Amino acid sequence: MNKPVHNFQKSFGEFFDVAHTFAFWKARVALYAILKMLGAGKGDEVILPGYTCVMDVNPIKYLRANPVYVDIEPKTFNIDVSLLEEKITEKTKVIIAQHTYGYPCDMDSILEIANRKGIPVIEDCCLAIGSKYKGKTVGTFGKAAYFSFQWNKPFTTGLGGIAVTSDDDLSGKIKQLCKEQLIQASKKEVFMLAMQLALYRMFIYPGTTAFAQSAFRYLTKKGLVVGSSGTCEYQPEMPGDFLKAMSSVQACSGLRQLKKLKENISHRKKIAKLYDVLLTEKGWMPRDYDTSIMDPVMVRYPVRIKEKNLALEKAAGAGIELGSWFECPLHPIETPLGLYDYKLGMCPEAEKAAKEVVNIPVHPRVSEKTARKTVEFITRYTQVP
C-alpha cells in the first residue's frame, strides 16, 4: 500500500474513532468487500431501502444475493422500521441502514430487530458524514459502514470510498481480500481523475453546476473522463476491473478534505438552518425531524414539489444548482428496475418521493446570497406537504 492511502485510512479512522479502515477506488467496492466478507452469497437476502442508488444494489447482485426492498417513511426518507421485521426471512444475511440525505436512521429500532434476529447491520453513510444519532456519529453503530467521496458527496476525492469497522474478525477478512484481489487503477485513469479534480476545484460553483454536469455526462459517454458510473454498471454483472484500490491522488485529496471536515460540517449545518428559516418565511414547511434524537449533516436539502421536472428544466437557465435525487426508487432513471428485482408498487412512499423530491445545495461553496437566491427560485413552485 502506498503511503498517502495508508495515511488517509489512518486519519479517517482517527476522525471517526473506528479501528479499521479500507480505502477503495469507489464506495461500491467498499460495500462489496463488506458484504462478501460477511458471507453474503448466492440465494442470500440483503435488506435495504427502496429509495437508493442502483450502485448500492450492484454489489448485492454481483455476489448473486437478492436485494429485498423496504419502503421509506416520508419525512426523513429512511427505511420505515415498522415494515422491517416483516421483510426478514431465514435467508436474510444483512440489513443495510442508509442514512438518506444526512438524516440518521432510527438505529435503536433497527439494531434491536437485527440483534434479536442475529443479523449484522451495515451502515450506508455515503450521504451522511458527521451526522449523529443520540449524540453518536453514524457509521459507528453497525458491524461495519461505508462512505463515499464521489463528486457530489459531503466531500470529494473525485471518486473513492472507504469501509470502516471495529470488528477485528471482519477486518482481518477484508484485509485478506484486499491483499489477494484488489487491483490498481491504470495510470491513465489516475491522470484523468487528477485533471478532473483540478478542474472541479477551479470551476464548479452553484451557478455552473448544471452546465458542468451535462458536459460531464457527455464526456463520460465519449470515454474522455473517468465517470462515476459506466454504462456496464447499469447491468447486474460485475465488471472485470471492479475491485480497485484507492489511488494516491484520491488519498492526497482526501487528506486535504479531512483537515477541513469540521469546517465543512459546520457550514452545512449553518446553510441548512438558513434554509429552514427562509422556507418558513415563505410559508413552506422546513425540515421535520426530532432534534432531540437527530443531529443531521445534510449532503443536500430535500424538498418536495409538484412540478419537479419543470423546476429541473428551468434551474440551469436561472443559474440554480438543483439536484434530482432520487429520480426513481433505484436512482438514476435509466436503471432497468426488473433486472434488480424491483417491481413498481413495491415501495409506494419511495416512488412518490422520486416523483416529488428535488434538493438544494448546502456544500461549502454555497453562500448566504446563493441560499437566498435558491429559495426565491424553488418557492415559485408548489410544495407538496
Steps between C-alpha positions, in 0.01 A plus 500: 500500500630845413560753776225754413234227507634366830498851648150572376364178644669570834377860515145405404492232767625745764243763401210256532649294783490168318769236524531382140466681166536385138504752214383414147468652153122525552266462796312214335822295520505567875144367532588195291797421723290527816216288361732232367693473824175476697427194289228636271465273200268318264143487623557720805286806554624851574247752631529865400267796440313520172627854456867477418756502221527195278876501562419392856299209364765384254735349763208292628429369152869446426506254792190326361304604807152648479407858595188533714354850498325670791294813449601830660332734743421834335671755726858373510486268196659226713390140527157467666591294805138396552529300174845355564429188703242365258766501225738278697512132407730209576699607194569854626876548523544875550299816563628823342403815690528794260517844662321683220591862419679513835205407721609223741293182500313383810799293607353389833207328330707359214763356734239359738340304216833403345656384827191301593513326161879464498546704182794740451432863407704699247461877511489683169659835589557619144265795560564558868855584605486640852129447570420388854230283653450556873840666516687216327645535150341289227731235367585374849180307581504197272740217426651721230431813297604653171543857378516653153724782376350525152452846344172597666555346842581689826862523392660378183811323383349490150409137541573287803357334805598340826383206712527530877456250782607446856443125470842331497379181332326681215799730464734205459283354226477830308874546532557157347258575216686822424834322504387224265258667259533878496648652184641847434340756272687559175734797463262644242204480738695661783628779273152573364356506851773739617418737214128480579565581865701806401223621268238433767683715753533785248163507328220323690278747682121505554441711189706274274403159636215421260712574191796309644288193574362497148847533350636233734234247399577562133876464551449185708307335216784592264756348738679832540463518878487250784129472577341408829306226326566331168218367284600144593406580861132526411501124461534265799821337374831590662756668269838330486680804641252568780720419800728804493700657779502872574774691320749736661335792316170426671666443837688831487176679415329317785765606749451863399124463535527341843688805629201712400229254601397669826463830315310319221258347752448831676424674170248235394315534829498878469363502144240232577374706796491808277282308255272403790454870581466624142251230401292567812492870412359403161228291662666169416556212737871465584672178608299292746699275731543435872780734607534319834606184316650610169782740420516473121775626274325534167668405177212683329179655627197313359168667426186362337336687213225419252686629195826309538583460132418862418713630787796288391460626144492867607772483765799496267390811314445678831848410625353283777659178621206264531544126549266221389583233760332251485347481153356155560510243783838381371658824375567597220201493269691282248505205742328189359303432817401145407862386483536611862189317626299819545138514387307826491265514796744328737584820686223758444648765730836473325334525158304805612817664630678429172231695315507796738839551663762742376789615712682827553871535584665546838863437406786738594468705180144601585488852642210665680431696181485174300267345757262796481501491120434125508203539734357778284516261204364184660207671674358602164383142480244311708619321811355157566415460869 
